[in-house]
Amino acid sequence: MDLSSPDIAPGAAISMPQVYRDCRGSNISPALNWTGVPKEAKSLALTMYDTTVPGGFWHWIVYDIPTNVAGLAKGAGDKRGKNLPPGAKQATNSFGATEYDGPCPPAGPAHHYVFTLWGLDVTNVDPNYVGNSGWFESYLHRHAMAKATFEGTFAR
């Protein structure tokens, strides 16, 4: 699979529209596009994870994305999820919110934000794993048939 964004170049700094409100950003989820979903995949999930924080930090989790969908629109990660594809759901992130929440690290070196698209062998994610990010990550790894990633950075 291949995952990309017209809003974030791989390895580049994440721009202010995608940055969290407390860091003077607009907190708008980026547009994302993908190709190469395996025919055997039954659903997709998308995660955004800060690998710089000890133990990691989840910024966005979307799951139960239908396999016939080829991307997410800019702003799809708002609280209402109004621009998510039918059937797709958002899980609670490390901010405690069920939405996209962009980068807002403490002052210092750049943090690294990994976007991952997961091709899964299940049509619907087991809801028992959704509320706990550690369990959810383990669940994704167990059910992943394929995955694609890219990384953006942000510092203040």
N, C-alpha and C positions, 0 to 999 in steps of 0.2 A: 504494500500500500504506500501511497505517497500523501503527505499532509502538508499544506501550505496556507499562507495567509497573505492577502494583498495589503494588510495593515501592519504586519510584522515580518521583516526580512529575517531569515534564519541567522542566529547569532548576533543580531543587531539589537540596539536599545529599543525598548517598547515605548511608544509615543504617548503623550499626555492624554489623548482621548481614552486610552485603555488603562490608565493609571487610576488607582483608588482615590476616592474623594478626599480623604484626610491628607493626601499628598498633592492636593490641588489638581487632580485629574478629573475626568468626566465619568470614569468607571463604566465605560461602554465596552462590552465584549467585542473582540475582533471578529471580522468575517473569516471563516475558515473554509477551505476547499479540500476535497480528497478524491483520489482515484485508486483503482486497483483493489477494491474490496473483494475478497475471495467469494466465489459463488456459494460455497458451503456455509458462509457466515450467516447467522440468523438475526443478529442485531449488532449495533455499534455502541461504543461509549467514548466519551471525550473527557480528558482530564487536563487540568493545568496545575502544576505542582512546583513549588519553590524548593529546589534541592539544596540551597545554601543554608537554610535554617536547620539546626541540629534536629533530627527526627522528621524533617520535612514539614511543609505547610501547603494545604490544599486550597487553591483559589477558585476552582470551578470543577464541577463534576456533572456531566450530562450522560444519561444512560437510556436504554431502550430506544435508541435512534434506529429507525427502519433502514435496512440495507440499501434501499433504492434511493436514499438521500445522498447527495454528493457534496454537502457542506452545510454550514450554519451561517445565517445572515448576521451582519454587524448588528449588535444590540440584542441578539437572541437570548443572552444571559440575564435579562432583567428579571426582577422578582416575580413578575407574572408569567414569564416564559412565553409571552404572546407570539414571538417569532420562532419558537422551537417547532420542529416538524411534529405533526400529529403523533401522539403516543410517547414522544420523548419527555423525559422528566429530569429535573435537577435535584441533586442530593445536597445535603448540608455541607458547607465548606468549613475550613478551619476558623473562619470569622464567626461561625454559628449561623450563617445565613444560607438560604436556598436560592442562590443567584451567583452570577459572576462577580467576583471582587478582585480588582486588579492589584498590581504591585504597589507596595508602600513599605519598603524595608526601612530599618533604622539608617541614619546617616553612616556612611562608610563605603566599603567596597561594593561593587555591583553584585546583585543577587541574580541567580539563574532560574528561569521559569521554563519548565519543559511542558509542552503541549503534546499529548499522546492520544492518538486515535486507536481504539481497540476493536478488532473484528472478533466477535464472540460466537461461541457455539450454543448460546441460549437465546431464545426469543425475548424473554423478559428476565431481568436480573431479579434474583431472589431478594425480596424486600427485607429479609432478616439481616442482610449484609450492608444495606444502604446507610444506616445510621452511624456506623462506626468506620472511620476512614481506613484504619488498619485492616479490618476485616474485608472492607470493600476492595482494597488494593490486592489482597490475597485472592479474593474471588476473581478479580479481573485476570490475574496471572494464571489461575487455574483454568479459566474458560477462554483465554485468548487463542485464536487461531492465527492471528497476524496482528502486527501493530506498526504504527508509523509515528515518528516524533520530529519535532523541531524545537529549538530553544530561542528565547529572547532574554534580554538582560534589562535590569533597571537599577540605578543607583541615585542617591540624593545626598 
